[in-house]
Amino acid sequence: MPAMPLQLSEPKPTTTARVAPLAKLPVFWSLAGKQTIVAGGSDGAAWKAELLAACGAEVHVYCPNEELGEAMKALIDETAVRSIIHHPHAWHPGIFTGKALALADCETQEEAQAFHDAARAAGVPVNVIDKPDFCQFQFGSIVNRSPVVVAISTDGAAPILAQAIRRRIETLLPPALKSWAELAQALRERANTLLTTPQSRRNFWERFVDRAFAGNRPPEESDGQSLLADAERLAVDQTHGHVTLVGAGPGDAELLTLKAVRALQSADAILFDDLVSAEVLELARREAKRMLVGKRGGRESCRQEDINDTMLALAKAGKRVVRLKSGDPMIFGRAGEEITFLERHGISCDVVPGITAASAMAASLGVSLTHRDHAQAVRFVTGHARNGDLPTDLDWRSLADPKTTTIFYMGGRTAGKIRSRLLEAGMDDKTPVMIASSVTRANQKNWMGRLQGLEEGIDRIGYAEPVLIGIGSVFGDALREISHIDMRPSGYAAGV
């Protein structure tokens, strides 16, 4: 009887509010063609006037000539390109009629109170710069890729934090995104006419996003034509989805690639390994169906055939599927088998690489696996075969080469045999060894010693959690540095 596809688990019910409390409601407000007020001639007032003009507002600046700062003067002189109208006198209560909003830079509390009260009396939303008691609304720190606009607010508590967040977002959003957003506006009506179901529309726009973030380049005419061709194909065949094999890395969510995060946030269904951390899953789209399909040595596991059938069933239903694997999918992740299966059934797939555990372990130690004074090669070797024992076809003489760094994955249960086979092949029993479990996680444990003590190290570390064994002279300096440190979580045991 053929294996039945695994059943999707529903998102866990929650008793908390769907929307957590908000300090302020973020609202994007159209000011195109509307009249606004800026009172004052300071640099702060000039920045606000420029911002309002950039939104298409007609900005009326009220300030005597002698009080205009250099920034405001320069801004007013740009009347050919900006709708900024200077009134060379102070503000008064009669200016608020018909205005959309009012801003002021006031030196005294008394003036701020008067401006605030006059605006409120006229029903005009008001903001007095740097005086939160007289502000009905606040300005966020802005990332401008208009028509894509991102605003960050800390409710006035930490403006520097908002600026730091903006800088991080700036690095995530390529400048070319502006052009892609404009292309989206141009394609929307045609695409939505062609695509009549919510799923087909979602698939189309997810493909659009993939293309927009594929490289930091503006769209070309061919991109629009190709995307419309995609829409026409999806209109005919709205049943086939897509599978992305994503590397979740060793556990620390901050080690995910940007492309991996985008895949998680666009997924309809996520099939994840037992070793994927909760922090990584937290970055996934909330509406996505999540299914644990873990395979762990010595434990009850999902059959690969069941996983394949489930991916196929979801993709044939038009879903965007993420197959989320710990580490890198292409290193001991059986990705090749899954890709072949999907291609054989006509399902498109792609791969997002992840940081493999060996690289993360080396980084945590500050050890170069190919330090030119010690090793001219590095090898990643599986520590167990399908039957749970060592693979029978390993070239142990080659692995015993003192100029090679060797990392054994999944070798906890076979550590004693690894030691014996390497010694038989001629490796020096004083060769430095590093053992790490749960790499990059809060419960990471490390042991460093010599090849002769490998079994002792495994006894100290255990193999209930994923274990890496690193062997080679590149670990020598690290061993000498920590030989006096006692065993503790996220620390070291030393066996010299």
VOPAGU-2260 file (C-alpha; in pm, 1 decimal, decimal comma):
REM VOPAGU-2260
SITE   aa  ch    i         X         Y         Z
SITE  MET   A    0       0,0       0,0       0,0
SITE  PRO   A    1     143,1     343,2     -91,9
SITE  ALA   A    2     244,4     568,7     193,3
SITE  MET   A    3     -18,3     825,7     287,3
SITE  PRO   A    4      88,7    1190,9     293,9
SITE  LEU   A    5     139,1    1327,0     642,7
SITE  GLN   A    6    -139,8    1539,1     782,6
SITE  LEU   A    7     -79,5    1909,6     829,1
SITE  SER   A    8     -96,0    2038,5    1183,4
SITE  GLU   A    9    -306,7    2345,8    1250,0
SITE  PRO   A   10    -136,2    2646,6    1412,8
SITE  LYS   A   11    -146,3    2618,5    1791,4
SITE  PRO   A   12    -444,7    2797,2    1946,5
SITE  THR   A   13    -366,7    3103,4    2149,5
SITE  THR   A   14    -551,9    3284,5    2424,7
SITE  THR   A   15    -362,7    3610,4    2375,9
SITE  ALA   A   16    -491,7    3904,7    2176,4
SITE  ARG   A   17    -427,9    3885,5    1802,6
SITE  VAL   A   18    -283,9    4238,0    1810,1
SITE  ALA   A   19     -61,2    4333,1    2101,9
SITE  PRO   A   20    -112,0    4679,7    2254,9
SITE  LEU   A   21      21,4    4964,3    2039,2
SITE  ALA   A   22     171,6    5284,2    2176,9
SITE  LYS   A   23      58,6    5466,9    1861,0
SITE  LEU   A   24    -139,8    5371,5    1551,7
SITE  PRO   A   25      88,5    5376,0    1245,0
SITE  VAL   A   26    -101,3    5552,9     967,1
SITE  PHE   A   27      17,0    5644,0     616,7
SITE  TRP   A   28    -154,6    5969,2     526,3
SITE  SER   A   29    -192,6    6112,9     175,5
SITE  LEU   A   30    -114,1    6487,0     168,0
SITE  ALA   A   31     -99,4    6531,3    -209,9
SITE  GLY   A   32    -252,9    6868,2    -301,2
SITE  LYS   A   33    -338,1    6954,8      60,1
SITE  GLN   A   34    -234,4    7272,4     242,1
SITE  THR   A   35     -14,8    7242,6     550,1
SITE  ILE   A   36     147,0    7481,0     800,1
SITE  VAL   A   37     503,8    7499,4     928,2
SITE  ALA   A   38     568,6    7774,4    1184,7
SITE  GLY   A   39     933,0    7863,5    1243,5
SITE  GLY   A   40    1256,4    7888,2    1045,6
SITE  SER   A   41    1487,6    7644,9    1228,2
SITE  ASP   A   42    1667,8    7348,6    1071,6
SITE  GLY   A   43    1415,9    7117,4    1237,1
SITE  ALA   A   44    1128,7    7312,1    1083,1
SITE  ALA   A   45    1304,7    7301,2     743,8
SITE  TRP   A   46    1332,6    6922,9     759,8
SITE  LYS   A   47     962,1    6889,7     836,1
SITE  ALA   A   48     872,9    7132,2     555,8
SITE  GLU   A   49    1084,0    6933,1     309,1
SITE  LEU   A   50     917,7    6610,9     421,7
SITE  LEU   A   51     569,2    6753,3     370,9
SITE  ALA   A   52     664,3    6889,5      28,2
SITE  ALA   A   53     800,9    6547,5     -69,6
SITE  CYS   A   54     452,3    6408,6       2,6
SITE  GLY   A   55     300,3    6653,1    -246,0
SITE  ALA   A   56     163,1    6897,0      10,6
SITE  GLU   A   57     148,7    7273,6     -34,6
SITE  VAL   A   58     357,4    7397,6     257,4
SITE  HIS   A   59     294,1    7742,0     405,9
SITE  VAL   A   60     593,1    7856,2     612,3
SITE  TYR   A   61     527,5    8133,1     865,7
SITE  CYS   A   62     846,6    8301,2     986,8
SITE  PRO   A   63     994,9    8656,1     977,3
SITE  ASN   A   64    1284,6    8688,9     733,6
SITE  GLU   A   65    1535,3    8765,4    1005,7
SITE  GLU   A   66    1454,7    8438,4    1185,0
SITE  LEU   A   67    1503,8    8208,7     884,2
SITE  GLY   A   68    1789,5    7961,0     918,5
SITE  GLU   A   69    2015,5    7872,4     626,7
SITE  ALA   A   70    1841,5    7539,0     563,7
SITE  MET   A   71    1499,0    7702,2     547,7
SITE  LYS   A   72    1626,3    7980,8     322,8
SITE  ALA   A   73    1771,4    7727,7      79,7
SITE  LEU   A   74    1446,4    7532,1      83,2
SITE  ILE   A   75    1233,8    7838,1      11,0
SITE  ASP   A   76    1464,1    7929,5    -277,9
SITE  GLU   A   77    1377,0    7595,2    -443,0
SITE  THR   A   78    1027,8    7716,8    -526,4
SITE  ALA   A   79    1066,2    7595,5    -884,0
SITE  VAL   A   80    1054,9    7233,4    -768,2
SITE  ARG   A   81     877,3    7245,8    -431,9
SITE  SER   A   82     540,1    7380,9    -325,2
SITE  ILE   A   83     676,0    7586,4     -35,7
SITE  ILE   A   84     521,4    7928,2      19,4
SITE  HIS   A   85     693,2    8167,9     258,1
SITE  HIS   A   86     492,8    8417,9     465,7
SITE  PRO   A   87     746,1    8659,6     618,0
SITE  HIS   A   88     565,2    8706,1     948,6
SITE  ALA   A   89     480,6    8505,0    1257,8
SITE  TRP   A   90     187,8    8265,7    1269,2
SITE  HIS   A   91    -152,4    8378,1    1402,0
SITE  PRO   A   92    -480,1    8197,5    1478,4
SITE  GLY   A   93    -632,5    8294,9    1143,8
SITE  ILE   A   94    -398,1    8075,1     935,6
SITE  PHE   A   95    -546,0    7735,6    1023,0
SITE  THR   A   96    -866,9    7739,5     819,5
SITE  GLY   A   97    -864,8    7470,3     547,9
SITE  LYS   A   98    -528,7    7325,2     646,2
SITE  ALA   A   99    -465,4    6950,0     667,4
SITE  LEU   A  100    -207,7    6962,6     947,7
SITE  ALA   A  101      12,5    7208,8    1134,8
SITE  LEU   A  102     368,9    7191,3    1268,4
SITE  ALA   A  103     570,6    7439,7    1466,4
SITE  ASP   A  104     913,0    7480,0    1621,5
SITE  CYS   A  105     844,8    7684,2    1936,4
SITE  GLU   A  106    1108,5    7808,2    2178,6
SITE  THR   A  107     883,0    7844,0    2483,3
SITE  GLN   A  108     617,5    7631,1    2646,1
SITE  GLU   A  109     379,6    7926,0    2627,4
SITE  GLU   A  110     412,9    7959,6    2249,0
SITE  ALA   A  111     383,1    7582,4    2205,3
SITE  GLN   A  112      64,9    7580,8    2414,1
SITE  ALA   A  113     -81,6    7868,4    2212,5
SITE  PHE   A  114      -1,8    7706,8    1875,3
SITE  HIS   A  115    -138,0    7370,4    1990,3
SITE  ASP   A  116    -461,4    7522,2    2121,2
SITE  ALA   A  117    -519,1    7733,0    1808,7
SITE  ALA   A  118    -472,6    7433,0    1579,9
SITE  ARG   A  119    -699,5    7213,5    1791,9
SITE  ALA   A  120    -968,8    7484,1    1795,7
SITE  ALA   A  121    -961,6    7483,6    1414,6
SITE  GLY   A  122    -976,0    7101,0    1401,9
SITE  VAL   A  123    -627,4    7070,8    1252,2
SITE  PRO   A  124    -393,0    6788,8    1368,3
SITE  VAL   A  125     -90,2    6944,8    1534,5
SITE  ASN   A  126     273,1    6863,2    1614,0
SITE  VAL   A  127     516,2    7088,1    1801,2
SITE  ILE   A  128     874,3    6975,4    1738,8
SITE  ASP   A  129    1047,1    6820,2    2042,9
SITE  LYS   A  130     750,7    6895,8    2270,7
SITE  PRO   A  131     554,1    6569,8    2295,1
SITE  ASP   A  132     291,3    6719,5    2528,4
SITE  PHE   A  133     172,1    6931,0    2235,1
SITE  CYS   A  134     176,9    6660,1    1966,8
SITE  GLN   A  135    -128,1    6473,1    1841,3
SITE  PHE   A  136      93,6    6268,1    1609,1
SITE  GLN   A  137     461,9    6185,9    1573,3
SITE  PHE   A  138     705,7    6136,8    1288,7
SITE  GLY   A  139     885,0    5805,0    1260,4
SITE  SER   A  140    1232,7    5733,8    1131,3
SITE  ILE   A  141    1180,1    5672,9     758,9
SITE  VAL   A  142    1318,3    5428,6     503,3
SITE  ASN   A  143    1220,4    5575,7     167,0
SITE  ARG   A  144    1178,8    5345,9    -131,2
SITE  SER   A  145     858,1    5517,2    -234,6
SITE  PRO   A  146     603,8    5386,2    -314,7
SITE  VAL   A  147     751,0    5150,6     -53,6
SITE  VAL   A  148     779,3    5348,1     270,3
SITE  VAL   A  149     884,2    5209,5     609,1
SITE  ALA   A  150     845,6    5415,5     927,0
SITE  ILE   A  151     982,1    5323,3    1270,4
SITE  SER   A  152     863,6    5469,1    1599,2
SITE  THR   A  153     972,1    5414,7    1959,4
SITE  ASP   A  154     695,1    5645,0    2087,9
SITE  GLY   A  155     958,6    5906,2    2157,5
SITE  ALA   A  156    1132,4    5689,1    2414,4
SITE  ALA   A  157    1453,7    5621,5    2218,8
SITE  PRO   A  158    1500,8    5812,5    1890,9
SITE  ILE   A  159    1855,2    5676,5    1855,9
SITE  LEU   A  160    1714,4    5321,6    1867,9
SITE  ALA   A  161    1470,2    5408,7    1590,3
SITE  GLN   A  162    1758,3    5540,7    1381,4
SITE  ALA   A  163    1958,0    5222,6    1442,1
SITE  ILE   A  164    1661,3    5011,1    1335,6
SITE  ARG   A  165    1624,1    5225,9    1023,8
SITE  ARG   A  166    1988,5    5167,1     933,3
SITE  ARG   A  167    1940,2    4791,9     958,9
SITE  ILE   A  168    1628,4    4802,1     743,3
SITE  GLU   A  169    1811,5    5017,8     488,3
SITE  THR   A  170    2055,2    4729,4     436,7
SITE  LEU   A  171    1766,3    4485,9     379,2
SITE  LEU   A  172    1585,9    4690,8     117,0
SITE  PRO   A  173    1788,6    4751,2    -200,3
SITE  PRO   A  174    1751,4    5097,5    -357,1
SITE  ALA   A  175    1620,2    4928,0    -672,6
SITE  LEU   A  176    1310,8    4824,7    -475,6
SITE  LYS   A  177    1155,2    5160,6    -562,8
SITE  SER   A  178    1152,4    5070,1    -932,5
SITE  TRP   A  179    1013,6    4723,9    -862,1
SITE  ALA   A  180     728,4    4874,0    -658,8
SITE  GLU   A  181     648,5    5104,7    -949,2
SITE  LEU   A  182     645,0    4802,5   -1182,6
SITE  ALA   A  183     405,3    4627,9    -943,2
SITE  GLN   A  184     167,2    4921,9    -970,6
SITE  ALA   A  185     183,9    4901,0   -1350,5
SITE  LEU   A  186     121,0    4523,0   -1357,4
SITE  ARG   A  187    -143,8    4493,8   -1086,2
SITE  GLU   A  188    -458,2    4551,4   -1290,2
SITE  ARG   A  189    -352,5    4319,2   -1574,0
SITE  ALA   A  190    -232,9    4043,3   -1338,9
SITE  ASN   A  191    -545,0    4053,7   -1122,6
SITE  THR   A  192    -764,0    4034,7   -1433,6
SITE  LEU   A  193    -581,1    3722,9   -1553,5
SITE  LEU   A  194    -566,1    3551,5   -1214,2
SITE  THR   A  195    -908,5    3478,9   -1071,2
SITE  THR   A  196    -825,0    3288,5    -750,3
SITE  PRO   A  197    -653,0    3416,1    -433,1
SITE  GLN   A  198    -395,4    3135,5    -447,0
SITE  SER   A  199    -295,0    3204,9    -807,6
SITE  ARG   A  200    -261,0    3576,0    -730,4
SITE  ARG   A  201     -48,1    3499,5    -425,8
SITE  ASN   A  202     174,1    3268,4    -629,6
SITE  PHE   A  203     221,3    3536,4    -894,0
SITE  TRP   A  204     315,7    3809,5    -646,5
SITE  GLU   A  205     548,4    3579,4    -456,3
SITE  ARG   A  206     730,6    3514,7    -784,8
SITE  PHE   A  207     738,4    3890,1    -838,7
SITE  VAL   A  208     899,3    3939,0    -497,0
SITE  ASP   A  209    1154,1    3663,2    -561,4
SITE  ARG   A  210    1260,5    3840,9    -879,5
SITE  ALA   A  211    1268,9    4183,5    -712,3
SITE  PHE   A  212    1505,6    4061,2    -439,8
SITE  ALA   A  213    1716,4    3838,3    -665,2
SITE  GLY   A  214    1970,1    4115,3    -722,1
SITE  ASN   A  215    2016,0    4482,8    -651,0
SITE  ARG   A  216    1912,0    4597,5    -996,2
SITE  PRO   A  217    1613,7    4790,9   -1130,6
SITE  PRO   A  218    1362,6    4598,5   -1344,8
SITE  GLU   A  219    1404,2    4593,8   -1720,6
SITE  GLU   A  220    1132,1    4586,7   -1983,8
SITE  SER   A  221    1188,5    4213,8   -2021,7
SITE  ASP   A  222    1105,8    4160,9   -1652,8
SITE  GLY   A  223     756,1    4302,8   -1698,2
SITE  GLN   A  224     698,7    4091,3   -2008,7
SITE  SER   A  225     826,1    3777,3   -1836,3
SITE  LEU   A  226     608,3    3836,8   -1530,1
SITE  LEU   A  227     296,6    3884,3   -1743,3
SITE  ALA   A  228     384,7    3559,4   -1920,4
SITE  ASP   A  229     400,8    3395,7   -1575,9
SITE  ALA   A  230      55,2    3533,1   -1499,4
SITE  GLU   A  231     -81,9    3389,2   -1823,6
SITE  ARG   A  232      64,8    3047,0   -1742,3
SITE  LEU   A  233     -74,1    3057,2   -1389,4
SITE  ALA   A  234    -414,6    3152,7   -1528,8
SITE  VAL   A  235    -416,8    2830,8   -1732,1
SITE  ASP   A  236    -264,6    2605,4   -1465,3
SITE  GLN   A  237    -342,0    2725,4   -1113,9
SITE  THR   A  238    -273,9    2394,3    -940,8
SITE  HIS   A  239     104,5    2368,5    -927,3
SITE  GLY   A  240     292,7    2527,6    -641,7
SITE  HIS   A  241     663,5    2542,4    -569,9
SITE  VAL   A  242     905,6    2389,5    -317,9
SITE  THR   A  243    1202,6    2571,9    -165,7
SITE  LEU   A  244    1462,9    2377,6      30,1
SITE  VAL   A  245    1586,7    2617,4     296,8
SITE  GLY   A  246    1890,6    2586,1     519,3
SITE  ALA   A  247    1800,1    2682,8     875,3
SITE  GLY   A  248    2162,6    2690,8     988,6
SITE  PRO   A  249    2282,2    2539,3    1317,7
SITE  GLY   A  250    2014,7    2699,4    1535,5
SITE  ASP   A  251    2087,4    3067,5    1594,3
SITE  ALA   A  252    1816,3    3255,6    1403,2
SITE  GLU   A  253    2052,6    3548,4    1338,7
SITE  LEU   A  254    2261,9    3320,6    1116,1
SITE  LEU   A  255    1978,1    3281,5     865,0
SITE  THR   A  256    2029,3    3437,0     524,1
SITE  LEU   A  257    1796,8    3715,6     410,6
SITE  LYS   A  258    1673,5    3487,7     133,5
SITE  ALA   A  259    1585,2    3218,6     389,1
SITE  VAL   A  260    1380,0    3467,3     591,5
SITE  ARG   A  261    1193,1    3579,3     279,4
SITE  ALA   A  262    1114,4    3217,5     192,4
SITE  LEU   A  263     980,6    3151,8     543,2
SITE  GLN   A  264     765,8    3462,9     533,5
SITE  SER   A  265     607,9    3370,7     200,5
SITE  ALA   A  266     541,4    3001,5     269,6
SITE  ASP   A  267     199,1    2841,0     275,0
SITE  ALA   A  268     335,0    2524,5     437,5
SITE  ILE   A  269     660,9    2446,5     620,9
SITE  LEU   A  270     796,0    2094,0     664,9
SITE  PHE   A  271    1068,8    2127,6     925,8
SITE  ASP   A  272    1330,5    1899,4    1073,8
SITE  ASP   A  273    1346,1    1805,9    1439,4
SITE  LEU   A  274    1669,9    2003,5    1477,0
SITE  VAL   A  275    1529,5    2336,4    1354,3
SITE  SER   A  276    1517,2    2582,2    1644,9
SITE  ALA   A  277    1201,5    2752,9    1769,1
SITE  GLU   A  278    1371,2    3089,1    1709,2
SITE  VAL   A  279    1400,8    3012,5    1338,6
SITE  LEU   A  280    1037,8    2898,9    1313,5
SITE  GLU   A  281     930,4    3220,1    1485,3
SITE  LEU   A  282    1035,6    3409,0    1171,7
SITE  ALA   A  283     791,2    3216,6     952,1
SITE  ARG   A  284     464,6    3350,7     816,2
SITE  ARG   A  285     200,2    3319,5    1087,6
SITE  GLU   A  286     -60,5    3171,3     855,3
SITE  ALA   A  287     170,7    2897,1     727,0
SITE  LYS   A  288      85,9    2536,3     809,1
SITE  ARG   A  289     373,3    2380,5    1002,4
SITE  MET   A  290     461,9    2014,1    1011,3
SITE  LEU   A  291     738,3    1839,7    1203,3
SITE  VAL   A  292     901,3    1577,9     980,9
SITE  GLY   A  293    1214,6    1519,7    1186,7
SITE  LYS   A  294    1460,8    1238,6    1141,3
SITE  ARG   A  295    1687,8    1170,3    1440,4
SITE  GLY   A  296    1926,8     884,1    1485,9
SITE  GLY   A  297    1801,3     630,5    1737,9
SITE  ARG   A  298    1452,7     786,4    1754,8
SITE  GLU   A  299    1120,5     734,6    1584,6
SITE  SER   A  300    1139,8     924,1    1256,3
SITE  CYS   A  301     934,2    1014,9     952,0
SITE  ARG   A  302    1006,1     809,2     643,6
SITE  GLN   A  303    1162,3     997,1     355,4
SITE  GLU   A  304     892,4     857,6     127,8
SITE  ASP   A  305     622,6    1016,6     344,9
SITE  ILE   A  306     800,4    1351,5     334,9
SITE  ASN   A  307     831,0    1333,9     -43,4
SITE  ASP   A  308     462,1    1245,9     -85,1
SITE  THR   A  309     355,6    1530,4     141,7
SITE  MET   A  310     565,1    1787,5     -45,4
SITE  LEU   A  311     417,4    1663,4    -371,5
SITE  ALA   A  312      57,6    1676,9    -245,0
SITE  LEU   A  313     101,0    2032,3    -116,0
SITE  ALA   A  314     269,6    2156,0    -432,8
SITE  LYS   A  315       1,3    1998,5    -651,5
SITE  ALA   A  316    -253,7    2189,0    -444,3
SITE  GLY   A  317     -83,7    2512,2    -552,1
SITE  LYS   A  318     100,0    2577,3    -223,8
SITE  ARG   A  319     437,8    2740,2    -174,5
SITE  VAL   A  320     619,8    2481,7      33,3
SITE  VAL   A  321     933,9    2535,6     239,2
SITE  ARG   A  322    1129,6    2224,2     327,5
SITE  LEU   A  323    1324,7    2360,2     624,9
SITE  LYS   A  324    1640,9    2167,5     706,7
SITE  SER   A  325    1893,9    2228,7     981,4
SITE  GLY   A  326    2235,8    2340,6     866,0
SITE  ASP   A  327    2277,1    2342,7     488,7
SITE  PRO   A  328    2034,7    2131,0     281,6
SITE  MET   A  329    2313,4    2016,2      51,5
SITE  ILE   A  330    2538,1    1878,7     328,0
SITE  PHE   A  331    2404,7    1550,6     468,8
SITE  GLY   A  332    2051,0    1680,3     421,3
SITE  ARG   A  333    1924,3    1434,5     158,2
SITE  ALA   A  334    1837,4    1733,4     -57,1
SITE  GLY   A  335    1947,3    1553,9    -372,7
SITE  GLU   A  336    1685,9    1282,1    -323,6
SITE  GLU   A  337    1408,9    1535,8    -268,5
SITE  ILE   A  338    1508,3    1748,2    -568,5
SITE  THR   A  339    1514,9    1443,4    -795,0
SITE  PHE   A  340    1172,5    1330,4    -667,5
SITE  LEU   A  341    1013,7    1672,5    -721,5
SITE  GLU   A  342    1162,8    1716,6   -1068,7
SITE  ARG   A  343    1041,4    1371,0   -1166,8
SITE  HIS   A  344     687,5    1481,5   -1080,8
SITE  GLY   A  345     712,6    1815,3   -1259,3
SITE  ILE   A  346     734,1    2033,7    -945,4
SITE  SER   A  347     969,2    2331,2    -958,0
SITE  CYS   A  348    1207,3    2375,7    -667,3
SITE  ASP   A  349    1501,8    2585,7    -561,2
SITE  VAL   A  350    1753,3    2579,9    -276,8
SITE  VAL   A  351    1849,4    2844,5     -20,9
SITE  PRO   A  352    2181,8    2745,0     138,4
SITE  GLY   A  353    2241,7    2769,6     511,0
SITE  ILE   A  354    2541,8    2784,2     740,7
SITE  THR   A  355    2652,2    2429,8     807,7
SITE  ALA   A  356    2734,1    2329,7    1165,6
SITE  ALA   A  357    3106,0    2280,8    1097,7
SITE  SER   A  358    3144,8    2645,1     991,5
SITE  ALA   A  359    2949,6    2762,1    1295,8
SITE  MET   A  360    3162,8    2549,0    1527,1
SITE  ALA   A  361    3483,9    2687,8    1376,3
SITE  ALA   A  362    3352,7    3043,8    1411,3
SITE  SER   A  363    3261,9    2989,7    1777,3
SITE  LEU   A  364    3620,0    2880,0    1844,5
SITE  GLY   A  365    3786,6    3137,7    1622,4
SITE  VAL   A  366    3950,9    2848,0    1437,4
SITE  SER   A  367    4016,7    2843,9    1063,2
SITE  LEU   A  368    3952,2    2491,4     938,0
SITE  THR   A  369    4204,1    2549,5     658,1
SITE  HIS   A  370    4470,4    2749,9     841,4
SITE  ARG   A  371    4759,7    2737,9     598,7
SITE  ASP   A  372    5009,2    2648,5     873,7
SITE  HIS   A  373    4813,9    2333,4     956,6
SITE  ALA   A  374    4576,7    2211,1     684,9
SITE  GLN   A  375    4550,4    2227,3     308,5
SITE  ALA   A  376    4208,6    2060,8     295,7
SITE  VAL   A  377    3892,4    2011,5     500,5
SITE  ARG   A  378    3653,6    1718,6     478,8
SITE  PHE   A  379    3299,2    1677,0     603,1
SITE  VAL   A  380    3230,1    1310,2     672,7
SITE  THR   A  381    2917,0    1132,8     790,3
SITE  GLY   A  382    2966,8     939,9    1112,7
SITE  HIS   A  383    2698,1     681,7    1049,2
SITE  ALA   A  384    2542,5     491,6     763,0
SITE  ARG   A  385    2178,2     388,3     719,6
SITE  ASN   A  386    2226,3      99,6     962,4
SITE  GLY   A  387    2361,0     335,2    1230,3
SITE  ASP   A  388    2717,5     204,8    1203,6
SITE  LEU   A  389    3014,8     367,5    1033,9
SITE  PRO   A  390    3001,7     376,0     653,6
SITE  THR   A  391    3196,8      81,0     511,4
SITE  ASP   A  392    3353,8     265,6     219,1
SITE  LEU   A  393    3545,4     547,3     392,2
SITE  ASP   A  394    3912,0     592,2     294,8
SITE  TRP   A  395    4060,9     596,1     645,0
SITE  ARG   A  396    4420,2     633,5     526,7
SITE  SER   A  397    4322,3     952,0     346,3
SITE  LEU   A  398    4124,8    1075,7     648,5
SITE  ALA   A  399    4433,8    1020,9     866,2
SITE  ASP   A  400    4633,5    1272,7     659,6
SITE  PRO   A  401    4783,5    1520,8     913,3
SITE  LYS   A  402    4743,8    1806,5     662,1
SITE  THR   A  403    4366,0    1759,3     644,6
SITE  THR   A  404    4099,6    1882,6     888,7
SITE  THR   A  405    3816,9    1632,4     921,6
SITE  ILE   A  406    3472,0    1706,2    1063,8
SITE  PHE   A  407    3251,9    1408,6    1144,7
SITE  TYR   A  408    2878,2    1478,2    1143,8
SITE  MET   A  409    2645,9    1254,2    1345,0
SITE  GLY   A  410    2938,7    1062,1    1491,9
SITE  GLY   A  411    2843,6    1050,6    1858,2
SITE  ARG   A  412    2745,8     684,7    1868,1
SITE  THR   A  413    3039,3     576,2    1653,0
SITE  ALA   A  414    3311,1     789,4    1816,1
SITE  GLY   A  415    3497,2     487,8    1955,8
SITE  LYS   A  416    3514,5     323,5    1615,1
SITE  ILE   A  417    3623,5     651,7    1452,2
SITE  ARG   A  418    3912,4     673,2    1698,2
SITE  SER   A  419    4015,1     313,0    1636,5
SITE  ARG   A  420    4003,0     333,9    1258,2
SITE  LEU   A  421    4205,0     657,9    1248,0
SITE  LEU   A  422    4472,7     513,8    1477,4
SITE  GLU   A  423    4487,5     200,8    1263,6
SITE  ALA   A  424    4535,4     422,5     957,7
SITE  GLY   A  425    4838,2     586,8    1118,2
SITE  MET   A  426    4703,0     906,7    1276,5
SITE  ASP   A  427    4898,8    1030,1    1578,7
SITE  ASP   A  428    4703,7     967,3    1899,9
SITE  LYS   A  429    4804,1    1316,9    2018,3
SITE  THR   A  430    4615,5    1483,0    1730,4
SITE  PRO   A  431    4389,1    1760,9    1868,8
SITE  VAL   A  432    4016,7    1685,8    1876,1
SITE  MET   A  433    3716,8    1914,6    1921,4
SITE  ILE   A  434    3367,9    1787,8    2010,3
SITE  ALA   A  435    3069,3    2023,6    2009,2
SITE  SER   A  436    2701,3    1961,5    2064,3
SITE  SER   A  437    2407,6    2195,8    1994,2
SITE  VAL   A  438    2634,4    2440,5    1811,2
SITE  THR   A  439    2529,7    2812,2    1843,5
SITE  ARG   A  440    2247,2    2729,8    2086,4
SITE  ALA   A  441    2217,1    2828,3    2451,5
SITE  ASN   A  442    2296,1    2470,7    2560,4
SITE  GLN   A  443    2608,3    2432,2    2344,0
SITE  LYS   A  444    2875,8    2215,4    2505,1
SITE  ASN   A  445    3237,4    2174,5    2394,4
SITE  TRP   A  446    3515,0    1928,7    2472,1
SITE  MET   A  447    3872,0    1956,4    2354,6
SITE  GLY   A  448    4141,0    1696,6    2388,7
SITE  ARG   A  449    4346,9    1444,3    2196,9
SITE  LEU   A  450    4243,2    1163,2    1965,8
SITE  GLN   A  451    4336,4     908,3    2233,3
SITE  GLY   A  452    4065,2    1056,8    2459,2
SITE  LEU   A  453    3785,7    1083,7    2201,3
SITE  GLU   A  454    3559,1     833,2    2376,1
SITE  GLU   A  455    3606,5    1014,7    2707,3
SITE  GLY   A  456    3499,8    1336,9    2535,9
SITE  ILE   A  457    3180,5    1182,1    2401,5
SITE  ASP   A  458    3105,3    1046,5    2749,3
SITE  ARG   A  459    3139,8    1398,4    2887,5
SITE  ILE   A  460    2937,9    1568,4    2612,5
SITE  GLY   A  461    2682,1    1294,7    2544,9
SITE  TYR   A  462    2498,7    1248,8    2216,5
SITE  ALA   A  463    2138,6    1323,0    2305,0
SITE  GLU   A  464    2188,1    1643,0    2102,9
SITE  PRO   A  465    2353,6    1675,4    1759,5
SITE  VAL   A  466    2729,8    1622,8    1787,3
SITE  LEU   A  467    3020,4    1731,9    1567,6
SITE  ILE   A  468    3369,6    1585,5    1597,7
SITE  GLY   A  469    3654,4    1794,2    1457,3
SITE  ILE   A  470    3995,8    1632,8    1418,7
SITE  GLY   A  471    4317,2    1803,1    1309,7
SITE  SER   A  472    4608,1    2020,0    1413,3
SITE  VAL   A  473    4406,9    2340,0    1346,0
SITE  PHE   A  474    4249,3    2285,4    1689,5
SITE  GLY   A  475    4584,5    2278,3    1868,4
SITE  ASP   A  476    4602,1    2644,1    1969,8
SITE  ALA   A  477    4244,1    2640,6    2098,9
SITE  LEU   A  478    4320,1    2327,0    2300,6
SITE  ARG   A  479    4618,6    2489,3    2469,2
SITE  GLU   A  480    4413,0    2798,7    2556,5
SITE  ILE   A  481    4125,5    2614,9    2727,7
SITE  SER   A  482    4300,2    2315,1    2883,0
SITE  HIS   A  483    4248,3    2459,2    3233,3
SITE  ILE   A  484    3873,4    2534,8    3196,9
SITE  ASP   A  485    3619,2    2309,7    3367,2
SITE  MET   A  486    3312,7    2162,3    3198,1
SITE  ARG   A  487    2996,5    2374,1    3198,7
SITE  PRO   A  488    2704,3    2450,2    2960,9
SITE  SER   A  489    2824,4    2665,0    2672,9
SITE  GLY   A  490    3178,2    2605,3    2805,9
SITE  TYR   A  491    3453,5    2352,2    2763,3
SITE  ALA   A  492    3574,0    2026,9    2900,5
SITE  ALA   A  493    3937,6    1958,1    2834,6
SITE  GLY   A  494    4106,7    1621,3    2806,4
SITE  VAL   A  495    4477,9    1664,6    2741,5
